[in-house]
Amino acid sequence: MIPNPAGDLPGIEEKPSVFTMSDSPCVAICSTLYDEICRGCGRTAMEVANWVFFSEEEKRAIWARIRAEGYPRRP
């Protein structure tokens, strides 16, 4: 079965991924030049800093948003 961090959110397609919902989307390409969005994982600086404190529901919502935006990006 393919993990789907988007859960049952409409409009978010299930994509193959090596990540699971509880994993951090970090791909060790940390850059937030000129804005608050990391170029590697797509999270805001606040989301990166507070990841370990988020509930599973909050993490799923972040995963859904970043996957819809084409993140995480690997080199």
Rosetta constraint file for C-alpha pairs under 8 A:
AtomPair CA 2 CA 14 HARMONIC 7.54 0.50
AtomPair CA 2 CA 15 HARMONIC 7.35 0.50
AtomPair CA 2 CA 16 HARMONIC 5.78 0.50
AtomPair CA 2 CA 17 HARMONIC 7.01 0.50
AtomPair CA 3 CA 14 HARMONIC 7.76 0.50
AtomPair CA 3 CA 15 HARMONIC 7.98 0.50
AtomPair CA 3 CA 16 HARMONIC 7.19 0.50
AtomPair CA 3 CA 17 HARMONIC 6.70 0.50
AtomPair CA 3 CA 19 HARMONIC 7.32 0.50
AtomPair CA 3 CA 20 HARMONIC 5.87 0.50
AtomPair CA 3 CA 21 HARMONIC 7.27 0.50
AtomPair CA 4 CA 14 HARMONIC 5.53 0.50
AtomPair CA 4 CA 15 HARMONIC 7.05 0.50
AtomPair CA 4 CA 20 HARMONIC 7.68 0.50
AtomPair CA 4 CA 21 HARMONIC 7.32 0.50
AtomPair CA 5 CA 20 HARMONIC 6.92 0.50
AtomPair CA 5 CA 21 HARMONIC 4.95 0.50
AtomPair CA 5 CA 60 HARMONIC 5.35 0.50
AtomPair CA 5 CA 61 HARMONIC 7.88 0.50
AtomPair CA 5 CA 63 HARMONIC 5.53 0.50
AtomPair CA 5 CA 64 HARMONIC 5.91 0.50
AtomPair CA 6 CA 12 HARMONIC 6.30 0.50
AtomPair CA 6 CA 13 HARMONIC 7.87 0.50
AtomPair CA 6 CA 14 HARMONIC 7.49 0.50
AtomPair CA 6 CA 60 HARMONIC 6.06 0.50
AtomPair CA 6 CA 61 HARMONIC 6.86 0.50
AtomPair CA 6 CA 63 HARMONIC 6.38 0.50
AtomPair CA 6 CA 64 HARMONIC 4.27 0.50
AtomPair CA 6 CA 65 HARMONIC 7.98 0.50
AtomPair CA 6 CA 67 HARMONIC 7.95 0.50
AtomPair CA 7 CA 60 HARMONIC 7.12 0.50
AtomPair CA 7 CA 64 HARMONIC 7.83 0.50
AtomPair CA 9 CA 64 HARMONIC 7.87 0.50
AtomPair CA 12 CA 64 HARMONIC 7.06 0.50
AtomPair CA 12 CA 68 HARMONIC 6.55 0.50
AtomPair CA 19 CA 23 HARMONIC 6.10 0.50
AtomPair CA 19 CA 24 HARMONIC 7.97 0.50
AtomPair CA 19 CA 25 HARMONIC 7.32 0.50
AtomPair CA 21 CA 56 HARMONIC 7.68 0.50
AtomPair CA 21 CA 59 HARMONIC 7.01 0.50
AtomPair CA 21 CA 60 HARMONIC 6.15 0.50
AtomPair CA 21 CA 63 HARMONIC 7.22 0.50
AtomPair CA 22 CA 56 HARMONIC 6.73 0.50
AtomPair CA 22 CA 59 HARMONIC 6.97 0.50
AtomPair CA 22 CA 60 HARMONIC 7.98 0.50
AtomPair CA 24 CA 51 HARMONIC 7.36 0.50
AtomPair CA 25 CA 41 HARMONIC 5.53 0.50
AtomPair CA 25 CA 63 HARMONIC 7.61 0.50
AtomPair CA 25 CA 72 HARMONIC 6.12 0.50
AtomPair CA 26 CA 30 HARMONIC 7.97 0.50
AtomPair CA 26 CA 40 HARMONIC 6.93 0.50
AtomPair CA 26 CA 41 HARMONIC 5.30 0.50
AtomPair CA 26 CA 72 HARMONIC 7.28 0.50
AtomPair CA 27 CA 40 HARMONIC 5.99 0.50
AtomPair CA 27 CA 41 HARMONIC 6.30 0.50
AtomPair CA 27 CA 72 HARMONIC 6.93 0.50
AtomPair CA 27 CA 73 HARMONIC 7.22 0.50
AtomPair CA 27 CA 74 HARMONIC 6.40 0.50
AtomPair CA 28 CA 40 HARMONIC 7.02 0.50
AtomPair CA 29 CA 38 HARMONIC 7.98 0.50
AtomPair CA 29 CA 39 HARMONIC 6.90 0.50
AtomPair CA 29 CA 40 HARMONIC 4.73 0.50
AtomPair CA 29 CA 41 HARMONIC 7.57 0.50
AtomPair CA 29 CA 74 HARMONIC 7.97 0.50
AtomPair CA 30 CA 38 HARMONIC 5.93 0.50
AtomPair CA 30 CA 39 HARMONIC 6.54 0.50
AtomPair CA 30 CA 40 HARMONIC 5.84 0.50
AtomPair CA 30 CA 41 HARMONIC 7.77 0.50
AtomPair CA 31 CA 37 HARMONIC 7.81 0.50
AtomPair CA 31 CA 38 HARMONIC 5.06 0.50
AtomPair CA 31 CA 39 HARMONIC 5.37 0.50
AtomPair CA 31 CA 40 HARMONIC 6.96 0.50
AtomPair CA 32 CA 36 HARMONIC 5.55 0.50
AtomPair CA 32 CA 37 HARMONIC 5.40 0.50
AtomPair CA 32 CA 38 HARMONIC 4.66 0.50
AtomPair CA 32 CA 39 HARMONIC 6.37 0.50
AtomPair CA 32 CA 45 HARMONIC 7.56 0.50
AtomPair CA 36 CA 44 HARMONIC 5.24 0.50
AtomPair CA 36 CA 45 HARMONIC 5.76 0.50
AtomPair CA 37 CA 42 HARMONIC 5.58 0.50
AtomPair CA 37 CA 43 HARMONIC 5.54 0.50
AtomPair CA 37 CA 44 HARMONIC 4.58 0.50
AtomPair CA 37 CA 45 HARMONIC 6.59 0.50
AtomPair CA 38 CA 42 HARMONIC 4.92 0.50
AtomPair CA 38 CA 43 HARMONIC 5.58 0.50
AtomPair CA 38 CA 44 HARMONIC 6.22 0.50
AtomPair CA 38 CA 45 HARMONIC 7.06 0.50
AtomPair CA 39 CA 73 HARMONIC 7.65 0.50
AtomPair CA 40 CA 71 HARMONIC 7.15 0.50
AtomPair CA 40 CA 72 HARMONIC 5.81 0.50
AtomPair CA 40 CA 73 HARMONIC 5.23 0.50
AtomPair CA 40 CA 74 HARMONIC 6.92 0.50
AtomPair CA 41 CA 66 HARMONIC 7.41 0.50
AtomPair CA 41 CA 71 HARMONIC 5.55 0.50
AtomPair CA 41 CA 72 HARMONIC 4.20 0.50
AtomPair CA 41 CA 73 HARMONIC 6.23 0.50
AtomPair CA 42 CA 66 HARMONIC 5.59 0.50
AtomPair CA 42 CA 69 HARMONIC 7.79 0.50
AtomPair CA 42 CA 71 HARMONIC 5.59 0.50
AtomPair CA 42 CA 72 HARMONIC 6.23 0.50
AtomPair CA 43 CA 47 HARMONIC 5.76 0.50
AtomPair CA 43 CA 48 HARMONIC 6.23 0.50
AtomPair CA 43 CA 62 HARMONIC 7.55 0.50
AtomPair CA 43 CA 66 HARMONIC 6.95 0.50
AtomPair CA 44 CA 48 HARMONIC 6.30 0.50
AtomPair CA 45 CA 49 HARMONIC 6.18 0.50
AtomPair CA 46 CA 50 HARMONIC 6.07 0.50
AtomPair CA 47 CA 51 HARMONIC 5.60 0.50
AtomPair CA 50 CA 54 HARMONIC 6.60 0.50
AtomPair CA 51 CA 59 HARMONIC 7.53 0.50
AtomPair CA 54 CA 58 HARMONIC 5.73 0.50
AtomPair CA 54 CA 59 HARMONIC 6.22 0.50
AtomPair CA 55 CA 59 HARMONIC 6.26 0.50
AtomPair CA 56 CA 60 HARMONIC 6.10 0.50
AtomPair CA 57 CA 61 HARMONIC 6.32 0.50
AtomPair CA 58 CA 62 HARMONIC 6.33 0.50
AtomPair CA 59 CA 63 HARMONIC 6.05 0.50
AtomPair CA 60 CA 64 HARMONIC 6.07 0.50
AtomPair CA 61 CA 65 HARMONIC 6.31 0.50
AtomPair CA 62 CA 66 HARMONIC 6.16 0.50
AtomPair CA 63 CA 67 HARMONIC 5.91 0.50
AtomPair CA 64 CA 68 HARMONIC 6.13 0.50
AtomPair CA 65 CA 69 HARMONIC 6.37 0.50
AtomPair CA 66 CA 70 HARMONIC 6.33 0.50
AtomPair CA 66 CA 71 HARMONIC 5.09 0.50
AtomPair CA 66 CA 72 HARMONIC 6.91 0.50
AtomPair CA 67 CA 71 HARMONIC 5.04 0.50
AtomPair CA 67 CA 72 HARMONIC 6.88 0.50
